[in-house]
Amino acid sequence: VNHGAPSDPLRHVGDLGNIEVGQDGVARIDGIDHYLSLVGVRGAIGRALVIHEKADDLGRGGTEESLKTGTAGARVACGVIGFL
């Protein structure tokens, strides 16, 4: 399966698209995903969320790297998804 956009019928489970950060440095994610869930085989709990240095081209860059990673550049931050 190739890298893609959240709306693509076939994509990596973790392909969540681009997240914009406000002037205050805060990013909010609010949405529904038909592949990803909180728990189970495709569950997000206990998995990593990775922030890259560039915008994700959603697999439409016309290169092999685009189909693998979205040509989003280096990983600049990450964390494990959990709940309290």
Buried (B, 14 or more C-beta within 10 A) or exposed (E): EBBBBBEBEEBBBBBBBBEEEEEEEEEEEEEEBEBBEEEEEBEBEEBEBEEBEEBBBBBBBEEEEBBEBBBBEEEEEEEEEEEE
